Amino acid sequence: MPLTKGAGPKVDQVAAQIIKKYGTATLEKYTKKHFANTEKANRLARL
């Protein structure tokens, strides 16, 4: 799965997809963990 660089809505969406498909541990393995972006992605993944 391609990772979008930077921050913003597209990054949040991709991160949420990774969380849904592979879990938070996988997201943390391949990305920098920034608290605000991770929280946004977790909220999106719950929808």
N, C-alpha and C positions, 0 to 999 in steps of 0.2 A: 504494500500500500504506500503510495507516495506521501511524504510528509510536507505540509505547507510550512514555509519558513515565516518567522516574524510573529506578530500578534494581530488579533482582530477576529471578526466573525468567521472567516474561512478557516482559520487555524482552530478555533473553538469547535467547529463542525467536524473537522477531520479528527481532532482529539476525541470527541464524543464517539465517533464511529469506531475508533480503536478501542475505547473503553468498552463499548457494547460488544464488540466482536472478540476481543482478546483479554480484556480486563485492565484495571489500573496499573498493575505491576508491569505489564508490557509497555504501556505508555511511558512509565517512569524509566524503563530500561533504555528507550530509544530517544527520549526528549529531555530537555532541561525542564525541571519542575519549577514552574513559577506559580505561586499560590493562587493568584487571581485567575489566571488562565485555566489552571487545573480545576478550580471550583466551578468556573463557567462550563467547562467540558463535562464535569460530573452532573451538573444540573441538566444539561442538554441530553446526556445519555439516559437520564431517568425519564425523559418524555416519551 
